Amino acid sequence: MNETKRLIQLREQLNELARDIREWDADRWRISHKENHEGGAFSDWHGSDDQAVEIVRRVQDILGEPARAKPVKICPPDDECEDCSAIAA
């Protein structure tokens, strides 16, 4: 693939990623706003961490690097949810 086509492809991939990030950010704002009114501001942190990992994986893919990003485990060791238990396994 010549350099110009590769640059166009990279631009398209980065624009798509930027659109997804804006959508995720808007979703996080809606969730946070709703949770603040309902009194549970911490209930969806896992989703935002998974989105951050997805962003890193996609950037690594765009750059042609091996995927190294893994989900983040955030629960305390004695009080793990199912998602954190699966990550630890």
Secondary structure, DSSP 8 states (H G I E B T S, - for coil): --HHHHHHHHHHHHHHHHHHHHHHHHHHHHHHHHHHHHT-TTTTHHHHHHHHHHHHHHHHHHHT----------S-GGG--HHHHHHH-
